[in-house]
Amino acid sequence: MTRVFVIGDSHSVLLGPAVVDAARGLGWSLVGKVSRIGWSTARYVSDDSWLPALVAARPDVVVVVLGTNDAAVSQQAYAEQLRTMVDGIKFAGAKDIVWVGPPSVQKPDIDARIERIAPWQQSFLPQMGVTWIDSRPMTYGGQAADGVHFTRAGYQVWASSLADTLASSFERSSGSLVIPLALAALVVGMLWATLRVR
């Protein structure tokens, strides 16, 4: 079983459990969740009251759902916020971090902010060892009346798309180990043969 902990804003309230449920094929099981409505990455960085719950849960994977409320205007400042958040999660002992980028929304001012923030996440987070997923192509429909959040069905569709992306990502990760492991086995075999000859 892969222990999964979800951290995020209001989207994570429904999306977090839904994506863990959709990813059960990966052996995922939800062991904890911190959802703070209206919170941004900067707010999580300035208030680490979420950290004890994360440490206590001992997760293997942490799914972060943040970005919709992020309003950083400087790439450098935002990179520092992301780095501090990621370092805090790694401090808790998580082996993997999956960062779910902000979705498409139907409010022009928020959408414009997301269109600035998402590319910055895409640029910085993979360099920090984080799996980043672009949610915008997955969320062109299913919004609720406020145009920012989603209906329960909309969150289910988003979660299903995320699970499919994660499954493909994990398969690629597993596949990428095949050649190195095969080479390692070959080297060990050659060394063993050499020692036997001696």
C-alpha positions in Angstrom: 0.0 0.0 0.0 1.2 3.5 -0.9 0.4 6.0 1.8 -0.9 9.2 0.3 -1.4 12.6 2.0 -3.2 15.5 0.3 -2.4 19.2 0.9 -4.2 22.0 -0.8 -6.8 24.7 -1.2 -10.5 24.4 -1.6 -10.1 22.3 -4.8 -8.4 19.6 -2.7 -11.5 19.1 -0.5 -13.2 17.0 -3.1 -10.4 16.5 -5.6 -7.9 15.0 -3.1 -9.9 11.9 -2.0 -11.3 11.5 -5.6 -7.8 11.3 -7.2 -6.6 8.9 -4.5 -9.6 6.7 -5.1 -9.1 6.9 -8.9 -5.5 5.9 -8.4 -6.2 2.7 -6.4 -4.6 0.8 -9.3 -1.3 2.3 -8.1 -2.0 0.9 -4.6 -2.8 4.3 -3.2 -4.5 4.8 0.1 -5.4 8.1 1.7 -3.8 8.5 5.1 -4.5 12.2 5.7 -5.6 15.5 4.2 -5.1 19.2 5.0 -7.5 21.4 2.9 -7.4 25.1 3.7 -10.0 27.1 1.7 -8.6 30.2 0.1 -5.0 29.3 1.0 -2.1 29.9 -1.4 1.4 28.5 -1.5 2.6 31.6 0.3 0.1 31.1 3.1 1.2 27.5 3.6 4.8 28.7 3.7 4.1 31.4 6.3 1.9 29.1 8.5 3.4 25.7 9.0 0.6 24.4 11.3 -0.1 21.7 8.7 3.3 20.1 9.1 2.7 18.1 12.3 -0.2 16.3 10.7 1.9 15.5 7.7 4.8 14.2 9.8 2.4 12.0 11.9 0.9 10.5 8.8 4.2 9.2 7.5 3.1 9.4 3.8 5.0 7.8 0.9 3.4 10.3 -1.6 2.2 13.8 -1.0 -0.3 15.3 -3.5 -0.3 19.1 -3.4 -3.2 21.0 -5.0 -2.2 24.6 -5.0 -1.9 27.5 -7.4 -5.4 28.9 -8.0 -4.9 31.4 -5.1 -1.3 32.1 -5.8 -0.6 35.7 -6.7 3.2 36.0 -6.8 4.4 38.7 -9.3 8.1 37.7 -9.2 9.5 34.5 -10.6 12.3 34.5 -8.0 9.9 35.1 -5.1 7.6 32.3 -6.3 10.5 29.9 -6.8 11.5 30.6 -3.1 7.9 29.9 -2.0 7.8 26.6 -3.9 11.2 25.6 -2.6 10.2 26.2 1.0 7.0 24.3 0.6 8.8 21.3 -1.1 11.5 21.3 1.6 8.9 21.2 4.3 7.2 18.2 2.6 10.5 16.4 2.1 11.3 17.0 5.8 8.3 14.9 6.7 9.9 12.0 4.9 7.7 11.7 1.7 9.4 9.8 -1.0 7.4 11.4 -3.8 5.6 14.7 -4.3 2.9 15.2 -7.0 1.9 18.8 -7.5 -1.4 19.3 -9.2 -1.3 22.6 -11.1 -4.3 25.0 -11.1 -7.3 24.3 -13.4 -8.9 26.3 -16.1 -11.5 28.7 -14.6 -14.2 30.9 -16.1 -13.3 34.1 -14.2 -11.0 36.2 -16.5 -9.0 37.8 -13.6 -8.3 34.5 -11.9 -7.6 32.8 -15.2 -5.1 35.4 -16.2 -3.3 34.8 -12.9 -3.3 31.1 -13.4 -1.9 31.5 -16.9 1.1 33.3 -15.3 1.5 30.9 -12.3 1.2 27.6 -14.1 4.2 28.0 -16.4 6.3 29.0 -13.4 5.2 25.9 -11.5 6.1 23.9 -14.6 9.5 25.5 -14.8 10.6 25.3 -11.2 8.9 22.2 -9.6 10.5 19.4 -11.8 13.9 20.9 -10.9 13.0 20.3 -7.3 12.3 16.6 -7.9 8.5 17.1 -8.0 6.1 15.6 -10.5 4.1 18.5 -11.8 0.8 18.0 -13.7 -0.9 20.6 -15.8 -4.6 20.5 -14.9 -5.7 23.1 -17.5 -6.3 20.7 -20.4 -8.3 18.4 -18.1 -10.6 21.1 -16.8 -12.2 22.9 -19.7 -15.7 21.9 -18.5 -17.4 20.9 -15.3 -17.2 24.2 -13.4 -19.8 25.1 -10.8 -21.8 28.3 -10.8 -19.0 30.4 -9.5 -16.8 29.5 -12.5 -13.8 28.6 -10.3 -14.8 25.5 -8.4 -16.3 22.4 -10.0 -19.4 20.2 -9.6 -18.9 16.8 -7.9 -19.0 15.2 -11.3 -16.5 17.8 -12.6 -14.0 16.9 -9.8 -14.5 13.2 -10.6 -13.6 13.9 -14.3 -10.5 15.9 -13.2 -9.5 13.1 -10.8 -9.9 10.4 -13.4 -7.7 12.4 -15.8 -5.1 12.9 -13.1 -5.1 9.2 -12.3 -4.5 8.3 -15.9 -1.6 10.8 -16.1 -0.1 9.4 -12.9 -0.4 5.8 -14.1 1.5 6.7 -17.3 4.1 8.6 -15.4 4.7 5.8 -13.0 4.9 3.3 -15.8 7.6 5.4 -17.5 9.4 5.7 -14.3 9.4 2.0 -13.8 10.3 1.4 -17.4 13.3 3.8 -17.2 14.8 1.5 -14.5 14.8 -1.6 -16.7 18.0 -0.8 -18.6 20.0 0.4 -15.6 18.9 -2.7 -13.6 19.8 -5.0 -16.5 23.2 -3.4 -16.9 23.8 -3.7 -13.2 22.9 -7.4 -13.3 25.3 -7.8 -16.2 28.1 -6.1 -14.4 27.6 -8.1 -11.3 27.5 -11.3 -13.4 30.8 -10.4 -15.1 32.5 -9.6 -11.8 31.2 -12.9 -10.3 32.5 -14.8 -13.3 35.9 -13.1 -13.0 36.2 -13.9 -9.4 35.3 -17.5 -10.0 38.1 -17.8 -12.7 40.6 -16.4 -10.3 
